[in-house]
Amino acid sequence: MRNLVGILKSLSDETRLRILNMLFGRECCVCEIIQVLDMSQPRVSHHLSAMYNAGLLKMRRQGLFALYSIDWDGIDANTVEIVRSVRKGMEQSKIGQDDLQKLASAERILPECARQT
């Protein structure tokens, strides 16, 4: 029950839903998310950390880049259903669609990539 509460809390924020929407298609670097959301690195890292700590995301390093993705292997079947429901909702959202268009042109070039998240 505690895990479910943590997951639902981590998804109770519009910014986190937007980040999750970006991660459905591919793993993303912190700097790509910063570009799409037009937010500061500390703010984006705070949101990523909350979802990571809830067990929704995994992170790997590739050189200077911190790459985040949905931890499909680490989440249980009920959480998978929650995440899929979020995806359906975001597919119908103008903001979600706009974010994916911005993500298509985002680049892994910012100095924020080198910062620890």
C-alpha positions in Angstrom: 0.0 0.0 0.0 2.9 2.4 0.8 4.4 1.9 -2.6 1.0 2.7 -4.3 0.6 5.9 -2.2 4.1 7.0 -3.2 3.5 6.4 -6.9 0.2 8.3 -6.8 1.8 11.2 -4.9 4.6 11.3 -7.4 2.1 11.6 -10.3 -0.1 14.2 -8.6 1.7 17.0 -10.4 1.2 18.4 -13.9 4.9 18.7 -14.5 5.6 15.1 -13.6 2.8 13.9 -15.9 4.4 16.0 -18.7 7.8 14.4 -18.0 6.3 10.9 -17.9 4.6 11.7 -21.3 8.0 12.5 -22.8 9.5 9.3 -21.4 6.9 7.0 -23.0 8.6 7.2 -26.4 12.3 7.2 -25.4 14.8 7.9 -22.6 15.5 11.6 -22.2 18.4 13.6 -20.9 17.7 16.2 -18.2 18.7 19.0 -20.6 16.1 17.9 -23.2 13.4 18.0 -20.5 14.6 21.4 -19.5 14.2 22.7 -23.0 10.7 21.3 -23.5 9.4 22.5 -20.1 11.4 25.7 -20.1 12.3 25.2 -16.4 15.5 25.4 -14.4 17.7 22.4 -13.9 17.1 22.2 -10.2 13.3 22.3 -10.7 13.4 19.5 -13.3 15.8 17.5 -11.2 13.4 17.8 -8.2 10.6 16.3 -10.3 12.7 13.6 -11.8 14.0 12.7 -8.3 10.5 12.4 -6.9 9.5 10.0 -9.7 12.8 8.1 -9.4 12.4 7.7 -5.6 8.8 6.4 -6.1 10.2 3.7 -8.4 8.7 4.9 -11.6 12.0 5.9 -13.4 15.5 4.6 -13.9 18.5 6.6 -14.7 21.7 5.8 -16.5 24.8 7.8 -17.2 26.3 8.2 -20.7 29.3 10.4 -20.5 28.0 13.7 -19.2 24.4 12.9 -19.8 21.9 11.7 -17.2 19.3 9.7 -19.1 16.0 8.9 -17.6 13.4 6.3 -18.7 10.4 4.5 -17.3 11.4 1.5 -15.3 9.1 -1.0 -16.9 10.9 -3.9 -15.4 10.9 -2.4 -11.9 7.2 -1.5 -11.6 4.4 -4.0 -10.8 1.4 -4.8 -13.0 -0.9 -2.3 -11.1 1.6 0.5 -11.6 1.9 -0.4 -15.3 -1.8 0.1 -15.6 -1.6 3.5 -13.9 1.2 4.6 -16.2 -0.7 3.4 -19.3 -3.8 5.4 -18.1 -1.6 8.5 -17.8 -0.4 7.8 -21.3 -3.9 7.7 -22.7 -4.8 10.9 -20.9 -1.7 12.7 -22.2 -2.3 11.5 -25.8 -5.5 13.5 -25.7 -3.9 16.6 -24.1 -2.8 19.5 -26.2 0.0 20.2 -23.8 1.1 16.6 -24.1 1.1 16.8 -27.8 3.0 20.1 -27.8 5.6 18.7 -25.5 6.3 15.8 -27.8 6.7 18.1 -30.7 9.2 20.2 -28.8 11.0 17.1 -27.6 11.6 16.1 -31.3 13.8 19.1 -31.7 15.4 19.2 -28.3 19.2 18.6 -28.2 21.6 17.1 -25.6 23.8 20.1 -25.6 23.2 22.1 -22.4 25.7 22.4 -19.5 22.9 21.1 -17.2 23.7 17.6 -18.6 26.9 17.6 -16.6 25.2 18.3 -13.3 24.3 15.5 -10.8 20.6 15.0 -10.6 
